């Protein structure tokens, strides 16, 4: 099975200047927990999660006008639509991330694959491994 078989195509995205309030509103309207942050060429430059907004912005007293570029994660895991799901899962496990941005041959965002997508579509053992390894504590305490 390939990533393209389970990914969300054409995900909701935002730009680096999008405010955290606008991003949070998009997430609430679409019932999603993350947005790829794209540059003007459509290439991923980061990913902003509901957790980034809550723990990285609100908890620090930042205003709703704060740009997502100030709170997003810039170390984005990317994958291709043709990559094998098990290979993608291995990368997610190694990096302990729940989402990967899918990029086309030109490096532009064309999808997202999340732990939930794997849980819905992949084999039981693959899902169990991913959930277990991504959920291992990183040695940090607190919300972030």
N, C-alpha and C positions, 0 to 999 in steps of 0.2 A: 504494500500500500504506500502511496506517495503522499506528500504533504498536501498537494492540490486536491486530493480526495477528501480531506477533512477540514481544510482551512476555511475561514470566512473570507470570501472574495470582496474586494473593494471596501475595506473597512472604513469606518468613520475616522477621519484624521483631523489634525489641526496643524497650525504653523507655530513657530517659536514665539511669536508675538501675541498669540491667543492668550487671553487672561485666564487665570485659574477659575474664575467664576464662570466664564463661557465654557471652559472645558468640563467643569462639574455639571453644568446644565446639560451639555451634550451627553455625558455619561448617564445622567439621571433619565433623560428622555429616551435613550436607546437601551437602557438597562445593561450597560457595559462597564467594566472596571478599568479600562485602559484605552489610551489613544496614541497611535503613532504620531510623532511630531515630525513633520516633513519640511525640507527646505523648498525653495522656489522651483527646483527641478523635480520635486516629487520623491526625493531620496530621504530615507529616514536619518534624522539627526538626533533622535531621542525617543523616549516613550514616557508618557506621564500617566500615572495610575491614580486611582482614588486615594490610595494610601499616601502617595507623594503629596497630594493636595492636603489631606488631613494632617499627616504627621510632619510633612516638610514645609508646609506653608501656614496652615491655620494654627497649629501648635506653637509655631514660632512668631505668631502675631502678624503675619503678612496680610496685606489687604487683598480683596478680591480682584483688584486691578493688576496684581502681580503677573508677569508673563510666565507662561508654563516653562519657558527656557530656564528660568531661575530655580525650578524645583524638579525638573524632569531628570530621568536617568539617561546618561549619554552613552553608556556602555550597552548598546542595543544588540541583542542576539538576532541575527538574520539567518534565513534559510531560503532555499529556492523551492518553487512549486514541485520540481522533479525529485527533490531529496526524499529518500526513504524515511517513513515515519519513525522507524526505530532509531535511525541515525539522528534525526531531529530530537527525539526524546533523550538520547544520550547526551547531546549538547545541552539541553535544558537541565538535565540532572547535574551535569558537571558544573554549570553556572548557577544552579539553584534558582532558576527563574520559571515562572508559570506561563510566559508568553514569548513567542518569537515573531518578528516581523518578516513576512514573506516578500522577497524582492525578485523582480524579473531580471532578464539578462542585461538590462540597462541600469540595474541598481535602483529601480523605482519601486515603491511600495505597491504591491498588488494583492496583499492579503495579510491575515493574522492567523496564527495557530496558537491555541491556548491549551492549558492542561485539561480544561473541560472538553475541548474538541477531541483530544486523545481519549478521554474517559468515555465519551459517547461512541466513538468509532473504532478504536483500536482493540487489540486482543487484551484479555484480562491481565496477563502477566506484565505486559508492556505498561498498562495503566497503573498497576500496583507499584511497579518499580519507580515510575515517574513521580507518583504522589508521595511515596515514601522518601525518595532522595531529595525532592524539591522542598519537602516539609521539614527536613532535618534542621535543627537550630544552628545558627551561624556563630554563636558565641556572643551575640549582642543581646542586650536586654532592653526592655522598653518597647515603644511602639515602632521605632524605625530601625 
